[in-house]
């Protein structure tokens, strides 16, 4: 589900390359996770459901999206006797109740855990592909204002490869955390990104700026057992700047 998006399309590719039979679904294929229309047909014969759908907004409407979509998908998966349900989430998601979207993703995890179906949760750090968007939230023509929130960005390709591996394996009945190779304060990450792109704007450290200003300490970087992805941010930038 969500098989045509940034992560979903790559998960489909990786599963196909490994000899599995991934079937991508989204609204465009007639499977609507909000109304429930088309879900029973989409899940018929499926061994595993991988839920990569996402709320269209990050605001206070996001909890309703994840509550409805997860309840509909879990009900359809149980009716189809699916043996494994996989969800992609965020490292530290349950540590930032100040953010509507993070509360919504925590709710998504909780709904999955509350059901008896075998499941796996892959929690990833922030995607490298989204760093430009993060910078744009608090930027003008001269300056980008960023807090010192510590992030450990991971490449979408590494996330997709891990989700595909987990989906093809035995249910974890728990959570796997995935992070990039290097952690940075967001203001430093912003400066590295701008310079790699030949952008001469300055970076101003402002711990009140943007969504990540609500994050306390280093809760968005992993603690304890974690899988470190192979792609380094500076290498990714060199290929994508």
C-alpha positions as a Markdown table, in Angstrom:
| # | Residue | x | y | z |
|---|---|---|---|---|
| 1 | Unk | 0.0 | 0.0 | 0.0 |
| 2 | Unk | 1.5 | 3.3 | -1.1 |
| 3 | Unk | 3.5 | 1.3 | -3.6 |
| 4 | Unk | 4.0 | 4.2 | -6.0 |
| 5 | Unk | 5.6 | 6.7 | -3.7 |
| 6 | Unk | 9.3 | 7.5 | -2.9 |
| 7 | Unk | 9.8 | 4.5 | -0.7 |
| 8 | Unk | 7.0 | 2.3 | -2.1 |
| 9 | Unk | 8.2 | 2.2 | -5.7 |
| 10 | Unk | 11.7 | 1.3 | -4.5 |
| 11 | Unk | 10.4 | -1.5 | -2.2 |
| 12 | Unk | 8.5 | -2.9 | -5.1 |
| 13 | Unk | 11.6 | -2.9 | -7.3 |
| 14 | Unk | 13.7 | -4.5 | -4.5 |
| 15 | Unk | 11.2 | -7.2 | -3.8 |
| 16 | Unk | 10.8 | -8.0 | -7.5 |
| 17 | Unk | 14.6 | -8.2 | -7.9 |
| 18 | Unk | 14.7 | -10.7 | -5.0 |
| 19 | Unk | 12.2 | -13.0 | -6.8 |
| 20 | Unk | 9.1 | -12.0 | -4.9 |
| 21 | Unk | 5.8 | -10.9 | -6.4 |
| 22 | Unk | 5.1 | -7.3 | -5.1 |
| 23 | Unk | 1.8 | -5.8 | -6.1 |
| 24 | Unk | 1.8 | -2.0 | -5.7 |
| 25 | Unk | -1.5 | -0.4 | -4.6 |
| 26 | Unk | -2.7 | 3.1 | -4.1 |
| 27 | Unk | -5.7 | 5.2 | -4.8 |
| 28 | Unk | -4.8 | 5.1 | -8.5 |
| 29 | Unk | -5.3 | 1.3 | -8.5 |
| 30 | Unk | -8.6 | 1.6 | -6.7 |
| 31 | Unk | -7.5 | 0.8 | -3.2 |
| 32 | Unk | -8.6 | 3.6 | -0.9 |
| 33 | Unk | -7.3 | 3.2 | 2.7 |
| 34 | Unk | -9.7 | 5.9 | 4.0 |
| 35 | Unk | -13.0 | 4.7 | 2.5 |
| 36 | Unk | -11.9 | 1.1 | 2.5 |
| 37 | Unk | -13.0 | 0.7 | -1.1 |
| 38 | Unk | -11.0 | -1.9 | -3.0 |
| 39 | Unk | -9.0 | -3.1 | 0.0 |
| 40 | Unk | -10.5 | -6.6 | 0.2 |
| 41 | Unk | -9.8 | -7.2 | -3.4 |
| 42 | Unk | -6.3 | -5.8 | -3.2 |
| 43 | Unk | -5.3 | -8.0 | -0.2 |
| 44 | Unk | -6.8 | -11.2 | -1.6 |
| 45 | Unk | -4.0 | -13.8 | -1.8 |
| 46 | Unk | -1.4 | -11.6 | -0.1 |
| 47 | Unk | 1.1 | -13.2 | 2.3 |
| 48 | Unk | 2.4 | -9.8 | 3.5 |
| 49 | Unk | 1.0 | -6.3 | 3.6 |
| 50 | Unk | 3.5 | -3.4 | 3.6 |
| 51 | Unk | 1.9 | -0.1 | 4.6 |
| 52 | Unk | 3.8 | 2.8 | 3.2 |
| 53 | Unk | 0.8 | 5.2 | 2.9 |
| 54 | Unk | 1.2 | 8.6 | 4.3 |
| 55 | Unk | -1.0 | 11.5 | 5.5 |
| 56 | Unk | -1.4 | 14.3 | 3.0 |
| 57 | Unk | -0.7 | 16.8 | 5.8 |
| 58 | Unk | 1.6 | 17.0 | 8.9 |
| 59 | Unk | -1.0 | 19.0 | 10.9 |
| 60 | Unk | -3.7 | 18.0 | 13.4 |
| 61 | Unk | -5.6 | 16.2 | 10.6 |
| 62 | Unk | -2.9 | 13.5 | 10.4 |
| 63 | Unk | -4.1 | 11.4 | 13.4 |
| 64 | Unk | -7.5 | 10.9 | 11.8 |
| 65 | Unk | -5.8 | 9.7 | 8.6 |
| 66 | Unk | -3.6 | 7.1 | 10.4 |
| 67 | Unk | -6.4 | 6.0 | 12.7 |
| 68 | Unk | -8.8 | 5.4 | 9.8 |
| 69 | Unk | -6.3 | 4.0 | 7.3 |
| 70 | Unk | -4.8 | 1.5 | 9.8 |
| 71 | Unk | -8.1 | 0.3 | 11.1 |
| 72 | Unk | -9.3 | -0.3 | 7.5 |
| 73 | Unk | -6.1 | -2.0 | 6.5 |
| 74 | Unk | -5.8 | -4.2 | 9.6 |
| 75 | Unk | -9.5 | -5.3 | 9.2 |
| 76 | Unk | -8.9 | -6.2 | 5.5 |
| 77 | Unk | -5.6 | -8.0 | 6.3 |
| 78 | Unk | -7.3 | -10.1 | 9.0 |
| 79 | Unk | -10.1 | -11.0 | 6.6 |
| 80 | Unk | -7.6 | -12.0 | 4.0 |
| 81 | Unk | -5.6 | -14.1 | 6.5 |
| 82 | Unk | -2.4 | -12.1 | 5.8 |
| 83 | Unk | 0.5 | -13.5 | 7.8 |
| 84 | Unk | 2.7 | -10.4 | 8.2 |
| 85 | Unk | 1.9 | -6.7 | 8.4 |
| 86 | Unk | 4.8 | -4.2 | 7.9 |
| 87 | Unk | 4.8 | -0.5 | 8.7 |
| 88 | Unk | 7.4 | 2.2 | 8.2 |
| 89 | Unk | 7.7 | 4.6 | 11.0 |
| 90 | Unk | 10.2 | 7.1 | 12.5 |
| 91 | Unk | 13.1 | 6.8 | 15.0 |
| 92 | Unk | 12.1 | 8.5 | 18.2 |
| 93 | Unk | 8.5 | 9.1 | 17.0 |
| 94 | Unk | 7.0 | 8.4 | 20.5 |
| 95 | Unk | 9.3 | 11.0 | 22.1 |
| 96 | Unk | 7.9 | 14.1 | 20.4 |
| 97 | Unk | 4.3 | 14.5 | 21.5 |
| 98 | Unk | 4.5 | 18.2 | 20.7 |
| 99 | Unk | 4.2 | 17.4 | 17.0 |
| 100 | Unk | 0.9 | 16.3 | 15.5 |
| 101 | Unk | 2.4 | 14.2 | 12.8 |
| 102 | Unk | 4.6 | 12.3 | 15.3 |
| 103 | Unk | 1.6 | 11.6 | 17.6 |
| 104 | Unk | -0.2 | 10.3 | 14.5 |
| 105 | Unk | 2.6 | 7.9 | 13.6 |
| 106 | Unk | 2.8 | 6.7 | 17.2 |
| 107 | Unk | -1.0 | 6.0 | 17.0 |
| 108 | Unk | -0.4 | 4.0 | 13.8 |
| 109 | Unk | 2.2 | 1.9 | 15.6 |
| 110 | Unk | -0.1 | 1.4 | 18.6 |
| 111 | Unk | -3.0 | 0.2 | 16.4 |
| 112 | Unk | -0.8 | -2.4 | 14.7 |
| 113 | Unk | 0.6 | -3.6 | 18.1 |
| 114 | Unk | -2.9 | -4.0 | 19.5 |
| 115 | Unk | -3.8 | -6.6 | 16.9 |
| 116 | Unk | -2.9 | -10.3 | 17.1 |
| 117 | Unk | -1.5 | -10.3 | 13.5 |
| 118 | Unk | 2.3 | -10.9 | 13.3 |
| 119 | Unk | 3.9 | -7.6 | 12.5 |
| 120 | Unk | 7.1 | -5.7 | 11.9 |
| 121 | Unk | 7.9 | -2.0 | 12.4 |
| 122 | Unk | 10.8 | -0.4 | 10.6 |
| 123 | Unk | 11.7 | 2.9 | 12.2 |
| 124 | Unk | 14.0 | 5.1 | 10.1 |
| 125 | Unk | 15.6 | 8.5 | 10.7 |
| 126 | Unk | 14.8 | 11.5 | 8.5 |
| 127 | Unk | 15.3 | 10.8 | 4.7 |
| 128 | Unk | 18.2 | 12.6 | 3.0 |
| 129 | Unk | 15.8 | 13.4 | 0.2 |
| 130 | Unk | 13.7 | 15.6 | 2.5 |
| 131 | Unk | 16.5 | 17.8 | 3.8 |
| 132 | Unk | 15.9 | 20.5 | 1.1 |
| 133 | Unk | 12.3 | 20.6 | 2.2 |
| 134 | Unk | 13.3 | 21.1 | 5.8 |
| 135 | Unk | 15.6 | 24.0 | 4.9 |
| 136 | Unk | 12.8 | 25.6 | 2.8 |
| 137 | Unk | 10.5 | 25.9 | 5.8 |
| 138 | Unk | 12.6 | 28.7 | 7.4 |
| 139 | Unk | 14.5 | 30.2 | 4.5 |
| 140 | Unk | 14.5 | 33.5 | 2.7 |
| 141 | Unk | 16.6 | 34.9 | 0.0 |
| 142 | Unk | 19.6 | 35.4 | 2.3 |
| 143 | Unk | 19.4 | 33.2 | 5.3 |
| 144 | Unk | 18.2 | 29.8 | 6.5 |
| 145 | Unk | 17.3 | 29.6 | 10.1 |
| 146 | Unk | 17.7 | 26.2 | 11.7 |
| 147 | Unk | 17.7 | 24.7 | 15.2 |
| 148 | Unk | 20.5 | 22.6 | 16.6 |
| 149 | Unk | 18.2 | 19.5 | 16.6 |
| 150 | Unk | 20.4 | 16.4 | 16.1 |
| 151 | Unk | 19.5 | 14.3 | 13.0 |
| 152 | Unk | 21.1 | 11.2 | 11.4 |
| 153 | Unk | 19.7 | 11.3 | 7.8 |
| 154 | Unk | 19.3 | 8.1 | 5.9 |
| 155 | Unk | 19.0 | 7.5 | 2.1 |
| 156 | Unk | 15.5 | 6.5 | 0.8 |
| 157 | Unk | 17.2 | 3.6 | -1.1 |
| 158 | Unk | 18.6 | 2.2 | 2.1 |
| 159 | Unk | 15.2 | 2.5 | 3.8 |
| 160 | Unk | 13.5 | 0.7 | 0.9 |
| 161 | Unk | 16.0 | -2.1 | 0.9 |
| 162 | Unk | 15.5 | -2.6 | 4.6 |
| 163 | Unk | 11.7 | -2.6 | 4.4 |
| 164 | Unk | 11.9 | -5.1 | 1.5 |
| 165 | Unk | 14.2 | -7.4 | 3.5 |
| 166 | Unk | 11.9 | -7.2 | 6.6 |
| 167 | Unk | 8.8 | -7.8 | 4.5 |
| 168 | Unk | 10.3 | -11.0 | 2.9 |
| 169 | Unk | 11.5 | -12.3 | 6.3 |
| 170 | Unk | 9.9 | -13.7 | 9.5 |
| 171 | Unk | 7.8 | -11.2 | 11.4 |
| 172 | Unk | 9.9 | -9.3 | 13.9 |
| 173 | Unk | 7.0 | -8.9 | 16.3 |
| 174 | Unk | 8.8 | -5.8 | 17.3 |
| 175 | Unk | 10.8 | -2.9 | 15.8 |
| 176 | Unk | 14.0 | -2.5 | 13.8 |
| 177 | Unk | 15.6 | 0.9 | 13.8 |
| 178 | Unk | 17.6 | 2.2 | 10.8 |
| 179 | Unk | 19.8 | 5.3 | 10.7 |
| 180 | Unk | 22.3 | 6.9 | 8.4 |
| 181 | Unk | 26.0 | 6.7 | 9.0 |
| 182 | Unk | 26.5 | 10.2 | 10.4 |
| 183 | Unk | 24.7 | 12.4 | 12.8 |
| 184 | Unk | 24.7 | 16.2 | 12.6 |
| 185 | Unk | 23.1 | 19.2 | 14.3 |
| 186 | Unk | 20.5 | 20.5 | 11.9 |
| 187 | Unk | 22.1 | 23.9 | 11.5 |
| 188 | Unk | 25.4 | 22.2 | 10.6 |
| 189 | Unk | 23.6 | 19.8 | 8.2 |
| 190 | Unk | 22.0 | 22.8 | 6.6 |
| 191 | Unk | 25.3 | 24.5 | 6.0 |
| 192 | Unk | 26.8 | 21.4 | 4.5 |
| 193 | Unk | 23.9 | 21.0 | 2.2 |
| 194 | Unk | 23.9 | 24.6 | 1.0 |
| 195 | Unk | 27.6 | 24.6 | 0.3 |
| 196 | Unk | 27.4 | 21.3 | -1.6 |
| 197 | Unk | 24.8 | 22.9 | -3.9 |
| 198 | Unk | 26.7 | 26.1 | -4.4 |
| 199 | Unk | 24.2 | 28.1 | -2.4 |
| 200 | Unk | 25.7 | 31.1 | -0.8 |
| 201 | Unk | 23.0 | 31.8 | 1.8 |
| 202 | Unk | 24.1 | 31.9 | 5.4 |
| 203 | Unk | 22.7 | 29.6 | 8.1 |
| 204 | Unk | 21.5 | 31.2 | 11.4 |
| 205 | Unk | 21.2 | 29.0 | 14.4 |
| 206 | Unk | 17.7 | 29.6 | 15.8 |
| 207 | Unk | 16.3 | 27.0 | 18.2 |
| 208 | Unk | 12.8 | 28.3 | 17.7 |
| 209 | Unk | 12.8 | 27.8 | 13.9 |
| 210 | Unk | 10.7 | 25.2 | 12.0 |
| 211 | Unk | 9.1 | 22.0 | 12.9 |
| 212 | Unk | 12.1 | 20.4 | 14.5 |
| 213 | Unk | 12.4 | 23.2 | 17.1 |
| 214 | Unk | 9.8 | 21.2 | 19.0 |
| 215 | Unk | 12.2 | 18.3 | 19.4 |
| 216 | Unk | 14.1 | 18.1 | 22.7 |
| 217 | Unk | 17.7 | 16.9 | 22.8 |
| 218 | Unk | 18.7 | 14.0 | 20.5 |
| 219 | Unk | 15.5 | 11.9 | 20.6 |
| 220 | Unk | 15.5 | 11.6 | 16.8 |
| 221 | Unk | 18.8 | 9.8 | 16.8 |
| 222 | Unk | 18.8 | 6.1 | 17.7 |
| 223 | Unk | 19.7 | 4.7 | 21.1 |
| 224 | Unk | 20.8 | 1.1 | 21.7 |
| 225 | Unk | 20.4 | -1.5 | 18.9 |
| 226 | Unk | 20.3 | 0.1 | 15.5 |
| 227 | Unk | 21.2 | -0.8 | 11.9 |
| 228 | Unk | 23.5 | 1.7 | 10.3 |
| 229 | Unk | 22.8 | 2.2 | 6.6 |
| 230 | Unk | 25.8 | 2.3 | 4.2 |
| 231 | Unk | 25.1 | 5.6 | 2.5 |
| 232 | Unk | 26.9 | 8.7 | 3.9 |
| 233 | Unk | 25.2 | 12.0 | 3.6 |
| 234 | Unk | 28.2 | 13.8 | 2.0 |
| 235 | Unk | 28.5 | 11.0 | -0.6 |
| 236 | Unk | 24.7 | 11.2 | -1.3 |
| 237 | Unk | 25.0 | 15.0 | -1.7 |
| 238 | Unk | 27.9 | 14.6 | -4.1 |
| 239 | Unk | 25.7 | 12.5 | -6.4 |
| 240 | Unk | 22.5 | 14.6 | -6.0 |
| 241 | Unk | 23.6 | 18.2 | -5.5 |
